[in-house]
Amino acid sequence: MREESRIYQVLKYMRDYRLDILGISETRWKDFGEEQIEDHTLLYSGQASKHEHGVGILLSKKASGSLLEWKPVSERIITARFRSRVRNVTIVQCYAPTNAADLDVKERTQGGNVEEEWKAVKDTFLACCGDLLGHRNKDCKDHISADTWDKILYRKTIKDKLNCAKDQSTKETLAYQYFICESDVKRSARRDQRVRAAEIAGRAEHAANTGNTRELYRAGKELCNKPPSHRPIADKSGKLLTTQEDQMRRWHEHFAEVFHTVVDGNDDTETEVEETSTLNISVASK
């Protein structure tokens, strides 16, 4: 596109195909800039001293009105950002070197340390997500015994062999082994479930005998596979309090208001309550 007539040929093809945005390689224009060509706009980026390489983005009048910003990165990369009805869109036009180019040019353009840089970015993201969100516990059930987990892993091994088998007789043999392993896993899981139910029932019986209604309630929830929910309380403005310290402080404020309301008619009693009722709002140690 170094010759002026070439750009008009590109404009003709662009109108014929009804394109609003067209990325161009080998523009061979110096420096970078924005050129108005009839009712179209050309954004280009090239070398400073030679008519070599170069990239550009040709925009129609409609696309020019949606242009937010553009950046000439180098003679081989140019970016442009547009506003759309759904979201903002970024377009990157890149011109990679051919096989005949020098090795240093290829490495500089393609990024010789792309994999290392991407690994560093990926590790940083994973570390930040792990610190903020935590790690998911892959063990679904805590009550499953080690023997049952071994049987589950062995069943997975048989399943992998069955998926990779090609001989029909081998598939039939492995399918029968998988059926046996499946039955063994289910039988072992039911046994672990009965042991768990017996342990929870023992705790519930002990709680009932000692009058511990809280533990009795929790045991009943666990037997129904519905663990008790721990919902945070809110302050006076409606903001949720998620820490134990804030919740204990809110309870202290609540009961202080209740006690003041009860003794509001007797000044002497109110003074005595204020002097003697000192609540401990520290979190109890487990």
Phi and psi in degrees as GROMACS dihedral restraints (atoms count N, CA, C in turn):
[ dihedral_restraints ]
;  ai    aj    ak    al  type     phi  dphi    fc
    3     4     5     6     1   -68.0    20    10
    4     5     6     7     1   -34.7    20    10
    6     7     8     9     1   -77.8    20    10
    7     8     9    10     1   144.5    20    10
    9    10    11    12     1   -66.1    20    10
   10    11    12    13     1   -31.8    20    10
   12    13    14    15     1   -69.3    20    10
   13    14    15    16     1   -22.8    20    10
   15    16    17    18     1   -65.5    20    10
   16    17    18    19     1   -36.9    20    10
   18    19    20    21     1   -66.1    20    10
   19    20    21    22     1   -31.9    20    10
   21    22    23    24     1   -74.1    20    10
   22    23    24    25     1   -30.1    20    10
   24    25    26    27     1   -65.5    20    10
   25    26    27    28     1   -40.4    20    10
   27    28    29    30     1   -65.1    20    10
   28    29    30    31     1   -38.9    20    10
   30    31    32    33     1   -62.0    20    10
   31    32    33    34     1   -38.4    20    10
   33    34    35    36     1   -63.9    20    10
   34    35    36    37     1   -46.8    20    10
   36    37    38    39     1   -64.1    20    10
   37    38    39    40     1   -35.3    20    10
   39    40    41    42     1   -65.4    20    10
   40    41    42    43     1   -40.7    20    10
   42    43    44    45     1   -70.3    20    10
   43    44    45    46     1   -37.8    20    10
   45    46    47    48     1   -62.5    20    10
   46    47    48    49     1   -39.6    20    10
   48    49    50    51     1   -90.8    20    10
   49    50    51    52     1     2.0    20    10
   51    52    53    54     1    55.7    20    10
   52    53    54    55     1    53.2    20    10
   54    55    56    57     1   -99.1    20    10
   55    56    57    58     1   141.9    20    10
   57    58    59    60     1   -99.3    20    10
   58    59    60    61     1   -28.4    20    10
   60    61    62    63     1  -133.9    20    10
   61    62    63    64     1   131.2    20    10
   63    64    65    66     1  -137.0    20    10
   64    65    66    67     1   122.0    20    10
   66    67    68    69     1   -87.3    20    10
   67    68    69    70     1   137.7    20    10
   69    70    71    72     1  -127.2    20    10
   70    71    72    73     1   136.2    20    10
   72    73    74    75     1  -112.4    20    10
   73    74    75    76     1   159.0    20    10
   75    76    77    78     1    58.1    20    10
   76    77    78    79     1    48.5    20    10
   78    79    80    81     1   -69.7    20    10
   79    80    81    82     1   -33.7    20    10
   81    82    83    84     1    60.4    20    10
   82    83    84    85     1    33.9    20    10
   84    85    86    87     1  -102.5    20    10
   85    86    87    88     1   143.2    20    10
   87    88    89    90     1   -76.6    20    10
   88    89    90    91     1   152.7    20    10
   90    91    92    93     1    55.9    20    10
   91    92    93    94     1  -150.9    20    10
   93    94    95    96     1  -141.4    20    10
   94    95    96    97     1   158.2    20    10
   96    97    98    99     1   172.6    20    10
   97    98    99   100     1  -172.9    20    10
   99   100   101   102     1  -128.1    20    10
  100   101   102   103     1   122.5    20    10
  102   103   104   105     1  -120.3    20    10
  103   104   105   106     1   132.9    20    10
  105   106   107   108     1   -94.3    20    10
  106   107   108   109     1   120.1    20    10
  108   109   110   111     1  -124.0    20    10
  109   110   111   112     1   106.6    20    10
  111   112   113   114     1    53.4    20    10
  112   113   114   115     1  -123.8    20    10
  114   115   116   117     1   -98.1    20    10
  115   116   117   118     1    13.8    20    10
  117   118   119   120     1  -111.3    20    10
  118   119   120   121     1   161.8    20    10
  120   121   122   123     1  -126.0    20    10
  121   122   123   124     1   132.4    20    10
  123   124   125   126     1  -112.2    20    10
  124   125   126   127     1   120.9    20    10
  126   127   128   129     1  -100.6    20    10
  127   128   129   130     1   124.7    20    10
  129   130   131   132     1  -136.0    20    10
  130   131   132   133     1   155.4    20    10
  132   133   134   135     1  -145.5    20    10
  133   134   135   136     1   125.4    20    10
  135   136   137   138     1  -145.2    20    10
  136   137   138   139     1  -169.8    20    10
  138   139   140   141     1   -75.3    20    10
  139   140   141   142     1   161.1    20    10
  141   142   143   144     1   -83.1    20    10
  142   143   144   145     1   -25.9    20    10
  144   145   146   147     1  -121.7    20    10
  145   146   147   148     1   -18.1    20    10
  147   148   149   150     1  -124.2    20    10
  148   149   150   151     1   152.7    20    10
  150   151   152   153     1   -88.2    20    10
  151   152   153   154     1    66.2    20    10
  153   154   155   156     1  -133.6    20    10
  154   155   156   157     1   152.0    20    10
  156   157   158   159     1    57.0    20    10
  157   158   159   160     1  -136.8    20    10
  159   160   161   162     1    93.7    20    10
  160   161   162   163     1   144.2    20    10
  162   163   164   165     1  -134.3    20    10
  163   164   165   166     1   160.8    20    10
  165   166   167   168     1  -158.6    20    10
  166   167   168   169     1   163.1    20    10
  168   169   170   171     1  -130.3    20    10
  169   170   171   172     1   120.0    20    10
  171   172   173   174     1   -98.4    20    10
  172   173   174   175     1   126.7    20    10
  174   175   176   177     1  -118.7    20    10
  175   176   177   178     1   141.9    20    10
  177   178   179   180     1   -78.4    20    10
  178   179   180   181     1   176.7    20    10
  180   181   182   183     1   -64.6    20    10
  181   182   183   184     1   -36.2    20    10
  183   184   185   186     1   -67.3    20    10
  184   185   186   187     1   -43.9    20    10
  186   187   188   189     1   -68.9    20    10
  187   188   189   190     1   -33.3    20    10
  189   190   191   192     1   -63.5    20    10
  190   191   192   193     1   -33.8    20    10
  192   193   194   195     1   -70.3    20    10
  193   194   195   196     1   -20.6    20    10
  195   196   197   198     1   -97.0    20    10
  196   197   198   199     1     0.1    20    10
  198   199   200   201     1   -70.7    20    10
  199   200   201   202     1   126.4    20    10
  201   202   203   204     1   -94.5    20    10
  202   203   204   205     1   -49.2    20    10
  204   205   206   207     1  -162.8    20    10
  205   206   207   208     1   162.5    20    10
  207   208   209   210     1  -147.8    20    10
  208   209   210   211     1   157.1    20    10
  210   211   212   213     1  -141.3    20    10
  211   212   213   214     1   121.7    20    10
  213   214   215   216     1   -83.5    20    10
  214   215   216   217     1    99.3    20    10
  216   217   218   219     1   -71.8    20    10
  217   218   219   220     1   -49.5    20    10
  219   220   221   222     1  -160.3    20    10
  220   221   222   223     1  -172.4    20    10
  222   223   224   225     1   -74.2    20    10
  223   224   225   226     1    -3.2    20    10
  225   226   227   228     1  -120.6    20    10
  226   227   228   229     1    -8.1    20    10
  228   229   230   231     1  -138.0    20    10
  229   230   231   232     1   134.5    20    10
  231   232   233   234     1  -143.1    20    10
  232   233   234   235     1   142.2    20    10
  234   235   236   237     1  -125.5    20    10
  235   236   237   238     1   151.6    20    10
  237   238   239   240     1  -145.7    20    10
  238   239   240   241     1   140.9    20    10
  240   241   242   243     1  -118.1    20    10
  241   242   243   244     1   133.7    20    10
  243   244   245   246     1  -124.9    20    10
  244   245   246   247     1   154.8    20    10
  246   247   248   249     1   -98.9    20    10
  247   248   249   250     1   130.6    20    10
  249   250   251   252     1  -127.2    20    10
  250   251   252   253     1   178.6    20    10
  252   253   254   255     1   -69.2    20    10
  253   254   255   256     1   -33.2    20    10
  255   256   257   258     1   -90.4    20    10
  256   257   258   259     1   -53.6    20    10
  258   259   260   261     1  -159.0    20    10
  259   260   261   262     1   169.2    20    10
  261   262   263   264     1   -76.1    20    10
  262   263   264   265     1   141.0    20    10
  264   265   266   267     1  -123.3    20    10
  265   266   267   268     1   134.9    20    10
  267   268   269   270     1  -110.8    20    10
  268   269   270   271     1   129.8    20    10
  270   271   272   273     1  -114.3    20    10
  271   272   273   274     1   133.6    20    10
  273   274   275   276     1  -119.0    20    10
  274   275   276   277     1   123.6    20    10
  276   277   278   279     1  -105.9    20    10
  277   278   279   280     1   120.6    20    10
  279   280   281   282     1  -126.2    20    10
  280   281   282   283     1   138.4    20    10
  282   283   284   285     1  -120.4    20    10
  283   284   285   286     1   104.5    20    10
  285   286   287   288     1   -83.2    20    10
  286   287   288   289     1   149.6    20    10
  288   289   290   291     1   -70.8    20    10
  289   290   291   292     1   155.4    20    10
  291   292   293   294     1   -83.1    20    10
  292   293   294   295     1   176.6    20    10
  294   295   296   297     1   -65.1    20    10
  295   296   297   298     1   -24.8    20    10
  297   298   299   300     1   -77.2    20    10
  298   299   300   301     1    -9.7    20    10
  300   301   302   303     1   -73.1    20    10
  301   302   303   304     1   161.3    20    10
  303   304   305   306     1   -66.9    20    10
  304   305   306   307     1   155.8    20    10
  306   307   308   309     1   -65.0    20    10
  307   308   309   310     1   -39.4    20    10
  309   310   311   312     1   -65.5    20    10
  310   311   312   313     1   -33.0    20    10
  312   313   314   315     1   -66.6    20    10
  313   314   315   316     1   -41.9    20    10
  315   316   317   318     1   -62.1    20    10
  316   317   318   319     1   -46.9    20    10
  318   319   320   321     1   -65.6    20    10
  319   320   321   322     1   -37.2    20    10
  321   322   323   324     1   -69.7    20    10
  322   323   324   325     1   -35.6    20    10
  324   325   326   327     1   -78.3    20    10
  325   326   327   328     1   -47.9    20    10
  327   328   329   330     1   -79.8    20    10
  328   329   330   331     1   -17.9    20    10
  330   331   332   333     1    87.1    20    10
  331   332   333   334     1    96.8    20    10
  333   334   335   336     1   -66.5    20    10
  334   335   336   337     1   -25.7    20    10
  336   337   338   339     1  -112.9    20    10
  337   338   339   340     1    33.6    20    10
  339   340   341   342     1   -63.5    20    10
  340   341   342   343     1   -44.9    20    10
  342   343   344   345     1   -64.4    20    10
  343   344   345   346     1   -40.1    20    10
  345   346   347   348     1   -67.0    20    10
  346   347   348   349     1   -41.7    20    10
  348   349   350   351     1   -65.7    20    10
  349   350   351   352     1   -41.1    20    10
  351   352   353   354     1   -65.6    20    10
  352   353   354   355     1   -38.3    20    10
  354   355   356   357     1   -63.1    20    10
  355   356   357   358     1   -40.1    20    10
  357   358   359   360     1   -64.6    20    10
  358   359   360   361     1   -42.5    20    10
  360   361   362   363     1   -65.5    20    10
  361   362   363   364     1   -42.5    20    10
  363   364   365   366     1   -63.2    20    10
  364   365   366   367     1   -44.9    20    10
  366   367   368   369     1   -62.9    20    10
  367   368   369   370     1   -36.9    20    10
  369   370   371   372     1   -65.4    20    10
  370   371   372   373     1   -43.6    20    10
  372   373   374   375     1   -63.0    20    10
  373   374   375   376     1   -44.1    20    10
  375   376   377   378     1   -64.2    20    10
  376   377   378   379     1   -40.0    20    10
  378   379   380   381     1   -65.3    20    10
  379   380   381   382     1   -43.2    20    10
  381   382   383   384     1   -65.2    20    10
  382   383   384   385     1   -42.7    20    10
  384   385   386   387     1   -65.3    20    10
  385   386   387   388     1   -36.9    20    10
  387   388   389   390     1   -66.0    20    10
  388   389   390   391     1   -37.4    20    10
  390   391   392   393     1   -71.7    20    10
  391   392   393   394     1   -37.7    20    10
  393   394   395   396     1   -84.1    20    10
  394   395   396   397     1   -43.6    20    10
  396   397   398   399     1   -99.9    20    10
  397   398   399   400     1   -21.5    20    10
  399   400   401   402     1    85.1    20    10
  400   401   402   403     1   178.0    20    10
  402   403   404   405     1  -108.9    20    10
  403   404   405   406     1   141.6    20    10
  405   406   407   408     1   -77.3    20    10
  406   407   408   409     1   133.7    20    10
  408   409   410   411     1   -81.4    20    10
  409   410   411   412     1   117.4    20    10
  411   412   413   414     1   -77.0    20    10
  412   413   414   415     1   -20.0    20    10
  414   415   416   417     1   -74.7    20    10
  415   416   417   418     1   112.6    20    10
  417   418   419   420     1   -71.3    20    10
  418   419   420   421     1   -41.9    20    10
  420   421   422   423     1  -123.7    20    10
  421   422   423   424     1   128.3    20    10
  423   424   425   426     1   -77.6    20    10
  424   425   426   427     1   -23.9    20    10
  426   427   428   429     1   -82.4    20    10
  427   428   429   430     1    -6.5    20    10
  429   430   431   432     1   -71.4    20    10
  430   431   432   433     1   131.3    20    10
  432   433   434   435     1   -77.5    20    10
  433   434   435   436     1   165.9    20    10
  435   436   437   438     1   -65.6    20    10
  436   437   438   439     1   -34.4    20    10
  438   439   440   441     1   -63.2    20    10
  439   440   441   442     1   -40.1    20    10
  441   442   443   444     1   -67.3    20    10
  442   443   444   445     1   -38.9    20    10
  444   445   446   447     1   -63.6    20    10
  445   446   447   448     1   -38.1    20    10
  447   448   449   450     1   -62.9    20    10
  448   449   450   451     1   -40.3    20    10
  450   451   452   453     1   -66.9    20    10
  451   452   453   454     1   -35.3    20    10
  453   454   455   456     1   -66.3    20    10
  454   455   456   457     1   -42.0    20    10
  456   457   458   459     1   -65.6    20    10
  457   458   459   460     1   -39.1    20    10
  459   460   461   462     1   -65.7    20    10
  460   461   462   463     1   -38.4    20    10
  462   463   464   465     1   -62.8    20    10
  463   464   465   466     1   -39.2    20    10
  465   466   467   468     1   -64.1    20    10
  466   467   468   469     1   -37.9    20    10
  468   469   470   471     1   -63.0    20    10
  469   470   471   472     1   -43.8    20    10
  471   472   473   474     1   -63.4    20    10
  472   473   474   475     1   -38.5    20    10
  474   475   476   477     1   -65.0    20    10
  475   476   477   478     1   -40.2    20    10
  477   478   479   480     1   -64.5    20    10
  478   479   480   481     1   -41.5    20    10
  480   481   482   483     1   -64.2    20    10
  481   482   483   484     1   -38.7    20    10
  483   484   485   486     1   -65.0    20    10
  484   485   486   487     1   -38.6    20    10
  486   487   488   489     1   -69.7    20    10
  487   488   489   490     1   -29.2    20    10
  489   490   491   492     1   -91.2    20    10
  490   491   492   493     1   -10.4    20    10
  492   493   494   495     1   -70.6    20    10
  493   494   495   496     1   142.8    20    10
  495   496   497   498     1  -114.9    20    10
  496   497   498   499     1   -28.0    20    10
  498   499   500   501     1   -79.3    20    10
  499   500   501   502     1   139.0    20    10
  501   502   503   504     1   -66.7    20    10
  502   503   504   505     1   -41.1    20    10
  504   505   506   507     1   -65.0    20    10
  505   506   507   508     1   -38.3    20    10
  507   508   509   510     1   -65.6    20    10
  508   509   510   511     1   -39.0    20    10
  510   511   512   513     1   -62.8    20    10
  511   512   513   514     1   -41.7    20    10
  513   514   515   516     1   -64.6    20    10
  514   515   516   517     1   -41.5    20    10
  516   517   518   519     1   -64.1    20    10
  517   518   519   520     1   -45.9    20    10
  519   520   521   522     1   -67.4    20    10
  520   521   522   523     1   -33.8    20    10
  522   523   524   525     1   -64.4    20    10
  523   524   525   526     1   -39.5    20    10
  525   526   527   528     1   -67.1    20    10
  526   527   528   529     1   -40.2    20    10
  528   529   530   531     1   -63.9    20    10
  529   530   531   532     1   -38.6    20    10
  531   532   533   534     1   -65.1    20    10
  532   533   534   535     1   -37.4    20    10
  534   535   536   537     1   -63.6    20    10
  535   536   537   538     1   -42.0    20    10
  537   538   539   540     1   -64.7    20    10
  538   539   540   541     1   -43.3    20    10
  540   541   542   543     1   -65.3    20    10
  541   542   543   544     1   -38.3    20    10
  543   544   545   546     1   -62.5    20    10
  544   545   546   547     1   -43.8    20    10
  546   547   548   549     1   -65.5    20    10
  547   548   549   550     1   -39.3    20    10
  549   550   551   552     1   -66.1    20    10
  550   551   552   553     1   -40.0    20    10
  552   553   554   555     1   -64.2    20    10
  553   554   555   556     1   -44.9    20    10
  555   556   557   558     1   -64.0    20    10
  556   557   558   559     1   -39.9    20    10
  558   559   560   561     1   -65.1    20    10
  559   560   561   562     1   -42.1    20    10
  561   562   563   564     1   -67.8    20    10
  562   563   564   565     1   -37.3    20    10
  564   565   566   567     1   -66.3    20    10
  565   566   567   568     1   -38.5    20    10
  567   568   569   570     1   -64.9    20    10
  568   569   570   571     1   -37.2    20    10
  570   571   572   573     1   -64.5    20    10
  571   572   573   574     1   -41.9    20    10
  573   574   575   576     1   -64.9    20    10
  574   575   576   577     1   -35.2    20    10
  576   577   578   579     1   -67.1    20    10
  577   578   579   580     1   -38.0    20    10
  579   580   581   582     1   -67.1    20    10
  580   581   582   583     1   -39.0    20    10
  582   583   584   585     1   -63.8    20    10
  583   584   585   586     1   -41.8    20    10
  585   586   587   588     1   -63.7    20    10
  586   587   588   589     1   -43.7    20    10
  588   589   590   591     1   -62.8    20    10
  589   590   591   592     1   -39.2    20    10
  591   592   593   594     1   -66.3    20    10
  592   593   594   595     1   -38.5    20    10
  594   595   596   597     1   -67.0    20    10
  595   596   597   598     1   -41.1    20    10
  597   598   599   600     1   -67.8    20    10
  598   599   600   601     1   -40.1    20    10
  600   601   602   603     1   -62.7    20    10
  601   602   603   604     1   -37.3    20    10
  603   604   605   606     1   -63.7    20    10
  604   605   606   607     1   -41.7    20    10
  606   607   608   609     1   -65.9    20    10
  607   608   609   610     1   -38.0    20    10
  609   610   611   612     1   -65.6    20    10
  610   611   612   613     1   -40.4    20    10
  612   613   614   615     1   -64.9    20    10
  613   614   615   616     1   -41.6    20    10
  615   616   617   618     1   -66.0    20    10
  616   617   618   619     1   -38.3    20    10
  618   619   620   621     1   -66.2    20    10
  619   620   621   622     1   -38.1    20    10
  621   622   623   624     1   -67.1    20    10
  622   623   624   625     1   -38.2    20    10
  624   625   626   627     1   -69.7    20    10
  625   626   627   628     1   -32.6    20    10
  627   628   629   630     1   -93.4    20    10
  628   629   630   631     1    -2.7    20    10
  630   631   632   633     1    77.9    20    10
  631   632   633   634     1    20.4    20    10
  633   634   635   636     1   -87.0    20    10
  634   635   636   637     1    89.6    20    10
  636   637   638   639     1   -69.4    20    10
  637   638   639   640     1   -32.0    20    10
  639   640   641   642     1   -63.8    20    10
  640   641   642   643     1   -47.9    20    10
  642   643   644   645     1   -65.4    20    10
  643   644   645   646     1   -35.3    20    10
  645   646   647   648     1   -64.4    20    10
  646   647   648   649     1   -39.9    20    10
  648   649   650   651     1   -65.1    20    10
  649   650   651   652     1   -43.9    20    10
  651   652   653   654     1   -63.1    20    10
  652   653   654   655     1   -41.4    20    10
  654   655   656   657     1   -63.6    20    10
  655   656   657   658     1   -39.7    20    10
  657   658   659   660     1   -64.1    20    10
  658   659   660   661     1   -39.1    20    10
  660   661   662   663     1   -64.5    20    10
  661   662   663   664     1   -40.6    20    10
  663   664   665   666     1   -67.7    20    10
  664   665   666   667     1   -37.0    20    10
  666   667   668   669     1   -65.1    20    10
  667   668   669   670     1   -30.1    20    10
  669   670   671   672     1   -89.5    20    10
  670   671   672   673     1     7.0    20    10
  672   673   674   675     1    58.4    20    10
  673   674   675   676     1    34.3    20    10
  675   676   677   678     1  -129.2    20    10
  676   677   678   679     1    85.7    20    10
  678   679   680   681     1   -62.3    20    10
  679   680   681   682     1   144.7    20    10
  681   682   683   684     1   -63.2    20    10
  682   683   684   685     1   137.9    20    10
  684   685   686   687     1   -84.7    20    10
  685   686   687   688     1   144.5    20    10
  687   688   689   690     1  -114.7    20    10
  688   689   690   691     1    86.1    20    10
  690   691   692   693     1   -85.6    20    10
  691   692   693   694     1   134.8    20    10
  693   694   695   696     1   -73.2    20    10
  694   695   696   697     1   148.1    20    10
  696   697   698   699     1   -87.2    20    10
  697   698   699   700     1   168.5    20    10
  699   700   701   702     1  -117.6    20    10
  700   701   702   703     1   156.1    20    10
  702   703   704   705     1   -84.8    20    10
  703   704   705   706     1  -171.2    20    10
  705   706   707   708     1   -65.1    20    10
  706   707   708   709     1   -29.3    20    10
  708   709   710   711     1   -84.9    20    10
  709   710   711   712     1    -2.8    20    10
  711   712   713   714     1    94.2    20    10
  712   713   714   715     1     1.7    20    10
  714   715   716   717     1   -79.2    20    10
  715   716   717   718     1   132.3    20    10
  717   718   719   720     1   -71.6    20    10
  718   719   720   721     1   138.8    20    10
  720   721   722   723     1  -106.5    20    10
  721   722   723   724     1   115.1    20    10
  723   724   725   726     1   -99.9    20    10
  724   725   726   727     1   -18.0    20    10
  726   727   728   729     1   -97.0    20    10
  727   728   729   730     1   153.9    20    10
  729   730   731   732     1   -66.2    20    10
  730   731   732   733     1   -36.4    20    10
  732   733   734   735     1   -62.1    20    10
  733   734   735   736     1   -45.6    20    10
  735   736   737   738     1   -66.0    20    10
  736   737   738   739     1   -38.6    20    10
  738   739   740   741     1   -66.0    20    10
  739   740   741   742     1   -43.0    20    10
  741   742   743   744     1   -64.5    20    10
  742   743   744   745     1   -36.8    20    10
  744   745   746   747     1   -66.0    20    10
  745   746   747   748     1   -38.3    20    10
  747   748   749   750     1   -67.0    20    10
  748   749   750   751     1   -39.5    20    10
  750   751   752   753     1   -62.9    20    10
  751   752   753   754     1   -39.0    20    10
  753   754   755   756     1   -60.5    20    10
  754   755   756   757     1   -44.8    20    10
  756   757   758   759     1   -63.1    20    10
  757   758   759   760     1   -40.9    20    10
  759   760   761   762     1   -62.5    20    10
  760   761   762   763     1   -50.2    20    10
  762   763   764   765     1   -69.9    20    10
  763   764   765   766     1   -30.6    20    10
  765   766   767   768     1   -63.5    20    10
  766   767   768   769     1   -40.7    20    10
  768   769   770   771     1   -67.0    20    10
  769   770   771   772     1   -39.0    20    10
  771   772   773   774     1   -63.0    20    10
  772   773   774   775     1   -45.4    20    10
  774   775   776   777     1   -64.4    20    10
  775   776   777   778     1   -38.6    20    10
  777   778   779   780     1   -65.1    20    10
  778   779   780   781     1   -37.4    20    10
  780   781   782   783     1   -66.9    20    10
  781   782   783   784     1   -38.2    20    10
  783   784   785   786     1   -66.8    20    10
  784   785   786   787     1   -42.4    20    10
  786   787   788   789     1  -100.5    20    10
  787   788   789   790     1    21.0    20    10
  789   790   791   792     1   -64.9    20    10
  790   791   792   793     1   -28.6    20    10
  792   793   794   795     1   -81.6    20    10
  793   794   795   796     1   -12.7    20    10
  795   796   797   798     1  -123.2    20    10
  796   797   798   799     1   109.1    20    10
  798   799   800   801     1   -68.4    20    10
  799   800   801   802     1   -39.7    20    10
  801   802   803   804     1   -65.6    20    10
  802   803   804   805     1   -43.9    20    10
  804   805   806   807     1   -65.3    20    10
  805   806   807   808     1   -38.1    20    10
  807   808   809   810     1   -62.9    20    10
  808   809   810   811     1   -41.2    20    10
  810   811   812   813     1   -65.9    20    10
  811   812   813   814     1   -38.6    20    10
  813   814   815   816     1   -67.2    20    10
  814   815   816   817     1   -39.4    20    10
  816   817   818   819     1   -65.7    20    10
  817   818   819   820     1   -41.7    20    10
  819   820   821   822     1   -62.8    20    10
  820   821   822   823     1   -34.5    20    10
  822   823   824   825     1   -78.3    20    10
  823   824   825   826     1   -32.2    20    10
  825   826   827   828     1   -99.4    20    10
  826   827   828   829     1   -23.0    20    10
  828   829   830   831     1   -92.7    20    10
  829   830   831   832     1    90.1    20    10
  831   832   833   834     1  -109.5    20    10
  832   833   834   835     1   111.4    20    10
  834   835   836   837     1   -87.7    20    10
  835   836   837   838     1   143.7    20    10
  837   838   839   840     1   -94.3    20    10
  838   839   840   841     1   111.1    20    10
  840   841   842   843     1  -102.0    20    10
  841   842   843   844     1    10.6    20    10
  843   844   845   846     1   -74.3    20    10
  844   845   846   847     1   150.2    20    10
  846   847   848   849     1   -74.0    20    10
  847   848   849   850     1   132.2    20    10
  849   850   851   852     1   -69.5    20    10
  850   851   852   853     1   140.3    20    10
  852   853   854   855     1   -77.6    20    10
  853   854   855   856     1   142.8    20    10
